[in-house]
């Protein structure tokens, strides 16, 4: 006797298999987040940033993120940004870009090396997922504490971006003696 599921039955069954495999799969490896202090305020390491969609996350604010979301480089050093494809993008946030810095706009690229020549704090966000807190900072040495006008610009960025940048700003300022 042949079993006929039909289109809906097949889709439901396939969805159940996918969900079952996700639930039974081991949890993803913990994301290693190196604070500015741990990086000795700009190590000379190569900076590589990936864009992550974590289907195991408990909320949208944890699902979409840059890993790491805080990198520190010397002026003139590049940052390799991975996975700017599908719905992920990387764009400079104008309110959080130092004067004279070139803006970043990456769409539809697997890999892009971006050179940061202007010292200071550079705020970047995913155009689509920034509202969920998918934001990052490239701190280009030499730099000081987060500029006051960056802090005051947070209100204009929307709740998800504001919270994401606020925690990164606090981390940077905590690592730099006043």
C-alpha positions as CSV (number, residue, x, y, z in Angstrom):
1,X,0.0,0.0,0.0
2,X,1.5,3.3,-1.1
3,X,1.4,6.3,1.3
4,X,0.5,9.7,-0.3
5,X,1.3,12.7,1.8
6,X,0.4,15.4,-0.7
7,X,2.2,18.7,-0.8
8,X,1.2,20.0,2.7
9,X,1.9,16.7,4.3
10,X,5.4,16.6,2.7
11,X,6.2,20.2,3.7
12,X,5.0,19.5,7.3
13,X,7.0,16.3,7.5
14,X,10.1,18.0,6.1
15,X,9.7,20.9,8.5
16,X,9.4,18.4,11.4
17,X,12.6,16.7,10.4
18,X,14.5,20.0,10.1
19,X,13.2,21.2,13.5
20,X,14.0,17.8,15.0
21,X,17.6,18.0,13.7
22,X,18.0,21.5,15.1
23,X,16.7,20.5,18.5
24,X,18.8,17.4,18.7
25,X,21.9,19.0,17.3
26,X,24.6,20.1,19.8
27,X,24.4,23.7,20.9
28,X,26.5,26.0,18.8
29,X,30.0,26.8,20.1
30,X,30.0,29.7,22.5
31,X,30.8,33.0,20.8
32,X,34.2,34.2,22.0
33,X,33.8,37.9,22.8
34,X,37.1,39.6,23.5
35,X,36.7,42.9,25.3
36,X,38.8,46.0,24.4
37,X,40.7,45.5,27.7
38,X,41.6,41.9,26.7
39,X,42.8,43.1,23.4
40,X,45.2,45.5,25.1
41,X,43.5,48.4,23.4
42,X,44.3,47.3,19.9
43,X,46.3,44.2,19.3
44,X,48.1,43.7,16.0
45,X,46.0,40.6,15.3
46,X,44.3,40.3,11.9
47,X,40.7,41.4,12.3
48,X,38.1,39.2,10.8
49,X,34.4,39.7,11.4
50,X,31.6,37.2,10.5
51,X,27.9,37.9,10.3
52,X,25.9,35.3,12.1
53,X,22.3,34.2,12.0
54,X,21.9,31.9,15.1
55,X,18.7,29.9,14.6
56,X,19.1,28.6,18.2
57,X,18.9,32.1,19.7
58,X,16.1,32.8,22.1
59,X,15.3,36.3,20.6
60,X,15.8,38.4,17.5
61,X,18.3,40.5,19.4
62,X,20.5,37.5,19.9
63,X,19.8,35.9,16.6
64,X,21.5,38.4,14.3
65,X,25.0,39.6,15.2
66,X,28.5,40.4,14.1
67,X,31.2,38.2,15.7
68,X,33.1,39.8,17.2
69,X,31.0,43.0,17.5
70,X,34.0,45.0,18.7
71,X,37.3,45.1,16.9
72,X,40.3,47.3,17.4
73,X,42.9,48.0,14.7
74,X,45.7,50.5,13.9
75,X,45.0,53.3,11.4
76,X,45.6,51.9,7.9
77,X,44.9,48.3,9.0
78,X,42.1,46.4,7.3
79,X,39.2,44.4,8.7
80,X,38.0,41.4,6.8
81,X,34.2,41.2,6.8
82,X,32.6,37.9,5.9
83,X,29.1,36.9,4.7
84,X,27.6,40.2,3.4
85,X,25.2,38.2,1.3
86,X,21.6,37.4,1.2
87,X,20.0,39.8,3.7
88,X,23.1,40.7,5.6
89,X,24.8,44.0,4.8
90,X,27.4,46.3,6.5
91,X,26.9,50.0,6.4
92,X,28.5,52.9,8.2
93,X,26.2,54.7,10.7
94,X,26.7,58.4,9.7
95,X,26.2,59.7,13.2
96,X,28.9,57.3,14.4
97,X,31.5,57.9,11.8
98,X,34.6,60.1,12.4
99,X,34.9,63.2,10.3
100,X,36.9,62.5,7.1
101,X,36.4,58.7,7.2
102,X,35.2,56.9,4.1
103,X,31.8,55.3,4.5
104,X,31.4,51.5,4.4
105,X,28.7,50.0,2.2
106,X,28.8,46.2,1.6
107,X,26.0,44.3,0.0
108,X,26.1,40.9,-1.6
109,X,29.8,40.0,-1.1
110,X,31.2,36.9,0.6
111,X,34.4,38.6,1.7
112,X,35.5,42.3,1.7
113,X,38.6,43.8,3.2
114,X,37.9,47.3,4.5
115,X,40.8,49.6,5.3
116,X,40.2,52.1,8.2
117,X,42.5,55.1,7.8
118,X,40.9,57.6,10.1
119,X,41.5,57.1,13.8
120,X,38.4,57.0,16.1
121,X,35.3,55.0,16.8
122,X,33.5,53.7,13.6
123,X,29.9,52.5,14.1
124,X,28.6,49.9,11.6
125,X,25.3,48.1,11.3
126,X,23.4,45.6,9.1
127,X,20.8,47.7,7.2
128,X,18.1,45.0,7.7
129,X,19.0,43.6,11.1
130,X,20.4,46.7,12.8
131,X,17.0,47.2,14.5
132,X,17.6,43.9,16.3
133,X,21.0,45.1,17.6
134,X,23.2,43.7,14.7
135,X,25.8,46.5,15.2
136,X,29.5,46.6,15.6
137,X,32.3,49.0,16.3
138,X,35.7,49.2,14.7
139,X,37.9,51.2,17.0
140,X,40.9,52.6,15.1
141,X,43.9,53.6,17.1
142,X,44.8,56.0,18.3
143,X,41.5,56.7,19.8
144,X,40.1,58.0,23.1
145,X,36.9,57.6,25.0
146,X,33.6,57.5,22.9
147,X,32.9,61.0,21.8
148,X,30.0,62.8,23.7
149,X,28.1,63.4,20.4
150,X,28.1,59.7,19.7
151,X,26.4,59.1,23.1
152,X,23.8,61.8,22.4
153,X,23.2,60.4,18.9
154,X,21.9,57.1,20.3
155,X,18.4,58.3,20.7
156,X,18.1,58.9,16.9
157,X,19.2,55.4,16.0
158,X,16.2,53.5,17.1
159,X,15.9,51.1,20.1
160,X,17.7,48.0,18.7
161,X,20.7,50.0,17.4
162,X,20.8,52.2,20.4
163,X,21.0,49.3,22.9
164,X,23.6,47.5,20.8
165,X,25.9,50.6,20.5
166,X,25.3,51.7,24.1
167,X,26.7,48.5,25.5
168,X,29.7,48.6,23.2
169,X,30.3,52.3,24.1
170,X,30.2,51.4,27.8
171,X,32.7,48.6,27.2
172,X,35.2,50.9,25.4
173,X,34.9,53.7,28.0
174,X,35.3,51.2,30.9
175,X,38.6,50.0,29.3
176,X,40.1,53.4,29.0
177,X,41.2,55.3,32.1
178,X,39.6,58.7,32.5
